[in-house]
Amino acid sequence: MSGAAAKGQPKTIADWLALPDGHRIELIDGEFVEKAAPGYDHGNSQAGTVGALRGPFARRPGGPGGPGGWWIATEVDIALDGRIFRPDIAGWRRDRVPEPPRERPAAIRPDWICEIVSDSNRATDTVIKLRRYHQASVPHYWILDHVDRTLTVHRHTADGYLVALRAEAAERVRAEPFDAIELHVAVLLGDDEA
């Protein structure tokens, strides 16, 4: 770790890059924040959401099977405004980002981020990241919450995120920016389709 970070100074991207490979650390507001390893429910929700979106969206635009036009990935380290985040799921529109962002950390802002809230990260995801993702102009921010079994879709506006949709597990919705298809919120949370 650099001398500045060792003396209690705010940590930097250089300090983050000096960490050993395989760490699950985010750099938020000059502090290292450990991202908890996902439990079954969290991982199942992550898989359910990716499963629901990849087929129709994570491919070239056009053709049968859905509108396409997205790169969608899990657990990608992303640099935004001097901070490093590792969202549960992120997506980039292919018309804006023609190649997947393979560098680490990815320097290209996502067009959509989804965080899956659990008790250990609730304040970080629903307050701190909400503010920082807005500040970085992330157009859409989804929060999937296992406790209240909801999906909240935030749309970027100049004054802050607007709640574009809040839905319960039993609902089927058209959720921005993937509103070309209907999604069952329970499936996003990891439940079976039936």
Contacts in CASP RR format, 6 or more apart in sequence:
PFRMAT RR
TARGET T0000
AUTHOR 0000-0000-0000
METHOD contacts of the structure
MODEL  1
MSGAAAKGQPKTIADWLALPDGHRIELIDGEFVEKAAPGYDHGNSQAGTV
GALRGPFARRPGGPGGPGGWWIATEVDIALDGRIFRPDIAGWRRDRVPEP
PRERPAAIRPDWICEIVSDSNRATDTVIKLRRYHQASVPHYWILDHVDRT
LTVHRHTADGYLVALRAEAAERVRAEPFDAIELHVAVLLGDDEA
1 15 0 8 1.000
1 18 0 8 1.000
2 12 0 8 1.000
2 14 0 8 1.000
2 15 0 8 1.000
2 18 0 8 1.000
3 9 0 8 1.000
4 12 0 8 1.000
4 15 0 8 1.000
5 11 0 8 1.000
5 12 0 8 1.000
5 15 0 8 1.000
10 29 0 8 1.000
10 30 0 8 1.000
10 31 0 8 1.000
11 27 0 8 1.000
11 30 0 8 1.000
11 31 0 8 1.000
11 32 0 8 1.000
12 27 0 8 1.000
12 30 0 8 1.000
12 82 0 8 1.000
13 27 0 8 1.000
13 79 0 8 1.000
13 82 0 8 1.000
13 84 0 8 1.000
13 105 0 8 1.000
15 27 0 8 1.000
15 32 0 8 1.000
16 25 0 8 1.000
16 27 0 8 1.000
16 32 0 8 1.000
16 84 0 8 1.000
16 105 0 8 1.000
19 25 0 8 1.000
24 34 0 8 1.000
24 35 0 8 1.000
24 36 0 8 1.000
24 37 0 8 1.000
24 86 0 8 1.000
25 32 0 8 1.000
25 33 0 8 1.000
25 34 0 8 1.000
25 35 0 8 1.000
25 84 0 8 1.000
26 32 0 8 1.000
26 33 0 8 1.000
26 34 0 8 1.000
26 35 0 8 1.000
26 83 0 8 1.000
26 84 0 8 1.000
26 85 0 8 1.000
26 86 0 8 1.000
27 33 0 8 1.000
27 82 0 8 1.000
27 83 0 8 1.000
27 84 0 8 1.000
28 83 0 8 1.000
28 84 0 8 1.000
28 85 0 8 1.000
28 124 0 8 1.000
28 128 0 8 1.000
28 129 0 8 1.000
28 132 0 8 1.000
29 83 0 8 1.000
29 128 0 8 1.000
29 132 0 8 1.000
30 83 0 8 1.000
33 124 0 8 1.000
35 86 0 8 1.000
35 121 0 8 1.000
36 118 0 8 1.000
36 120 0 8 1.000
36 121 0 8 1.000
38 46 0 8 1.000
38 88 0 8 1.000
38 116 0 8 1.000
39 118 0 8 1.000
41 118 0 8 1.000
41 146 0 8 1.000
41 190 0 8 1.000
42 88 0 8 1.000
42 116 0 8 1.000
42 118 0 8 1.000
42 146 0 8 1.000
43 116 0 8 1.000
44 190 0 8 1.000
45 116 0 8 1.000
45 144 0 8 1.000
45 146 0 8 1.000
45 188 0 8 1.000
45 189 0 8 1.000
45 190 0 8 1.000
46 74 0 8 1.000
46 88 0 8 1.000
46 89 0 8 1.000
46 116 0 8 1.000
47 190 0 8 1.000
48 187 0 8 1.000
48 188 0 8 1.000
48 189 0 8 1.000
48 190 0 8 1.000
49 89 0 8 1.000
49 114 0 8 1.000
49 116 0 8 1.000
49 144 0 8 1.000
49 188 0 8 1.000
49 190 0 8 1.000
50 72 0 8 1.000
50 74 0 8 1.000
50 89 0 8 1.000
52 183 0 8 1.000
52 184 0 8 1.000
52 187 0 8 1.000
52 188 0 8 1.000
53 70 0 8 1.000
53 72 0 8 1.000
53 178 0 8 1.000
54 72 0 8 1.000
55 65 0 8 1.000
55 66 0 8 1.000
56 65 0 8 1.000
56 66 0 8 1.000
56 67 0 8 1.000
56 68 0 8 1.000
56 178 0 8 1.000
56 180 0 8 1.000
56 181 0 8 1.000
57 66 0 8 1.000
57 67 0 8 1.000
57 68 0 8 1.000
57 69 0 8 1.000
57 70 0 8 1.000
57 72 0 8 1.000
57 178 0 8 1.000
58 68 0 8 1.000
58 69 0 8 1.000
58 70 0 8 1.000
58 71 0 8 1.000
58 72 0 8 1.000
59 68 0 8 1.000
59 69 0 8 1.000
59 70 0 8 1.000
60 68 0 8 1.000
60 69 0 8 1.000
60 94 0 8 1.000
61 67 0 8 1.000
61 68 0 8 1.000
61 69 0 8 1.000
61 94 0 8 1.000
61 95 0 8 1.000
62 68 0 8 1.000
62 69 0 8 1.000
66 180 0 8 1.000
66 181 0 8 1.000
67 180 0 8 1.000
67 181 0 8 1.000
68 94 0 8 1.000
69 93 0 8 1.000
69 94 0 8 1.000
69 95 0 8 1.000
70 91 0 8 1.000
70 92 0 8 1.000
70 93 0 8 1.000
70 94 0 8 1.000
70 111 0 8 1.000
70 112 0 8 1.000
71 91 0 8 1.000
71 92 0 8 1.000
71 94 0 8 1.000
71 97 0 8 1.000
71 100 0 8 1.000
71 101 0 8 1.000
72 89 0 8 1.000
72 90 0 8 1.000
72 91 0 8 1.000
73 89 0 8 1.000
73 90 0 8 1.000
73 91 0 8 1.000
73 100 0 8 1.000
74 88 0 8 1.000
74 89 0 8 1.000
74 90 0 8 1.000
75 86 0 8 1.000
75 87 0 8 1.000
75 88 0 8 1.000
76 86 0 8 1.000
76 87 0 8 1.000
76 90 0 8 1.000
76 101 0 8 1.000
76 106 0 8 1.000
77 84 0 8 1.000
77 85 0 8 1.000
77 86 0 8 1.000
77 104 0 8 1.000
77 105 0 8 1.000
77 106 0 8 1.000
78 84 0 8 1.000
78 85 0 8 1.000
78 86 0 8 1.000
78 87 0 8 1.000
78 90 0 8 1.000
78 101 0 8 1.000
78 105 0 8 1.000
78 106 0 8 1.000
78 109 0 8 1.000
78 110 0 8 1.000
79 105 0 8 1.000
79 106 0 8 1.000
79 107 0 8 1.000
80 109 0 8 1.000
80 132 0 8 1.000
80 133 0 8 1.000
80 136 0 8 1.000
80 138 0 8 1.000
81 132 0 8 1.000
81 135 0 8 1.000
81 136 0 8 1.000
83 132 0 8 1.000
84 105 0 8 1.000
85 113 0 8 1.000
85 129 0 8 1.000
85 132 0 8 1.000
85 133 0 8 1.000
87 110 0 8 1.000
87 113 0 8 1.000
87 114 0 8 1.000
87 115 0 8 1.000
87 129 0 8 1.000
88 114 0 8 1.000
88 115 0 8 1.000
88 116 0 8 1.000
89 113 0 8 1.000
89 114 0 8 1.000
90 110 0 8 1.000
90 112 0 8 1.000
90 113 0 8 1.000
90 114 0 8 1.000
91 110 0 8 1.000
91 111 0 8 1.000
91 112 0 8 1.000
91 113 0 8 1.000
92 100 0 8 1.000
92 101 0 8 1.000
92 108 0 8 1.000
92 110 0 8 1.000
92 111 0 8 1.000
93 111 0 8 1.000
96 111 0 8 1.000
97 108 0 8 1.000
101 107 0 8 1.000
101 108 0 8 1.000
109 136 0 8 1.000
109 137 0 8 1.000
109 138 0 8 1.000
110 138 0 8 1.000
111 138 0 8 1.000
111 139 0 8 1.000
111 140 0 8 1.000
111 177 0 8 1.000
112 138 0 8 1.000
112 139 0 8 1.000
112 140 0 8 1.000
112 141 0 8 1.000
112 142 0 8 1.000
112 177 0 8 1.000
112 178 0 8 1.000
113 133 0 8 1.000
113 138 0 8 1.000
113 140 0 8 1.000
113 141 0 8 1.000
113 142 0 8 1.000
114 141 0 8 1.000
114 142 0 8 1.000
114 143 0 8 1.000
114 144 0 8 1.000
115 121 0 8 1.000
115 125 0 8 1.000
115 129 0 8 1.000
115 141 0 8 1.000
115 142 0 8 1.000
115 143 0 8 1.000
115 144 0 8 1.000
116 144 0 8 1.000
116 146 0 8 1.000
117 125 0 8 1.000
117 126 0 8 1.000
117 143 0 8 1.000
117 144 0 8 1.000
117 145 0 8 1.000
117 146 0 8 1.000
117 147 0 8 1.000
118 146 0 8 1.000
118 147 0 8 1.000
119 147 0 8 1.000
125 143 0 8 1.000
126 143 0 8 1.000
129 141 0 8 1.000
130 141 0 8 1.000
130 143 0 8 1.000
130 154 0 8 1.000
130 161 0 8 1.000
133 141 0 8 1.000
133 161 0 8 1.000
134 141 0 8 1.000
134 154 0 8 1.000
134 156 0 8 1.000
134 160 0 8 1.000
134 161 0 8 1.000
137 156 0 8 1.000
138 156 0 8 1.000
139 155 0 8 1.000
139 156 0 8 1.000
139 177 0 8 1.000
140 153 0 8 1.000
140 154 0 8 1.000
140 155 0 8 1.000
140 156 0 8 1.000
140 164 0 8 1.000
140 176 0 8 1.000
140 177 0 8 1.000
141 153 0 8 1.000
141 154 0 8 1.000
141 156 0 8 1.000
141 161 0 8 1.000
142 151 0 8 1.000
142 152 0 8 1.000
142 153 0 8 1.000
142 154 0 8 1.000
142 175 0 8 1.000
143 151 0 8 1.000
143 152 0 8 1.000
143 154 0 8 1.000
144 150 0 8 1.000
144 151 0 8 1.000
144 188 0 8 1.000
144 189 0 8 1.000
145 151 0 8 1.000
145 152 0 8 1.000
146 189 0 8 1.000
149 168 0 8 1.000
149 169 0 8 1.000
149 185 0 8 1.000
149 186 0 8 1.000
149 189 0 8 1.000
150 166 0 8 1.000
150 167 0 8 1.000
150 168 0 8 1.000
150 169 0 8 1.000
150 185 0 8 1.000
151 165 0 8 1.000
151 166 0 8 1.000
151 167 0 8 1.000
151 173 0 8 1.000
151 175 0 8 1.000
151 185 0 8 1.000
151 188 0 8 1.000
151 189 0 8 1.000
152 163 0 8 1.000
152 165 0 8 1.000
152 166 0 8 1.000
153 163 0 8 1.000
153 164 0 8 1.000
153 165 0 8 1.000
153 166 0 8 1.000
153 175 0 8 1.000
153 176 0 8 1.000
154 161 0 8 1.000
154 162 0 8 1.000
154 163 0 8 1.000
154 164 0 8 1.000
155 161 0 8 1.000
155 162 0 8 1.000
155 164 0 8 1.000
155 176 0 8 1.000
156 162 0 8 1.000
164 175 0 8 1.000
164 176 0 8 1.000
165 173 0 8 1.000
165 175 0 8 1.000
165 176 0 8 1.000
167 173 0 8 1.000
167 175 0 8 1.000
167 185 0 8 1.000
168 185 0 8 1.000
169 185 0 8 1.000
169 186 0 8 1.000
169 189 0 8 1.000
169 191 0 8 1.000
170 185 0 8 1.000
170 186 0 8 1.000
171 184 0 8 1.000
171 185 0 8 1.000
172 182 0 8 1.000
172 183 0 8 1.000
172 184 0 8 1.000
172 185 0 8 1.000
173 182 0 8 1.000
173 183 0 8 1.000
173 185 0 8 1.000
174 180 0 8 1.000
174 181 0 8 1.000
174 182 0 8 1.000
174 183 0 8 1.000
175 183 0 8 1.000
184 193 0 8 1.000
187 193 0 8 1.000
END
